[in-house]
């Protein structure tokens, strides 16, 4: 990775996009890369649309604003595909990763996307199975890592264990790691 990689996260408040954007940036920093991770929200309540941003680069990052032309867009709630223009500013060679039970072909048709790569994974289903709660951020990290190859799967799981080992019960922490690994294996694209 020699260029600046910009990722925009679309979610609803409470789905963990803020945590995922920050955690990915922290994992990149632990791997010796330059990174930024931050949310974009105001006084919205739980369930309101929000965005998160992550930048990763081999060189120092000089820009400090929202991401308007993301290389990758990660959507944690597929209902946002109808409510928000999630592909706004994404180049023709951009990548869209969506938490949905739908296929990538169906998401492409529904969204009217052309020229971009589309990937899907049932992150909510994975989260319910592995963590016991419908919070899709950890599985979406696994899908993102598989699709983008920005970092190793081990770097992300190591960062999760480091950051949350004192805040979560061991079974919750291990459930998150299983969710990441499972989404890494189950993400599909076209």
Beta strands, then each sheet from edge to edge (+ up, - down):
strand 1: 5-12
strand 2: 34-40
strand 3: 49-57
strand 4: 72-75
strand 5: 95-99
strand 6: 117-121
strand 7: 188-189
sheet 1: 2+ 3- 1+ 4+ 5+ 6+ 7-
end
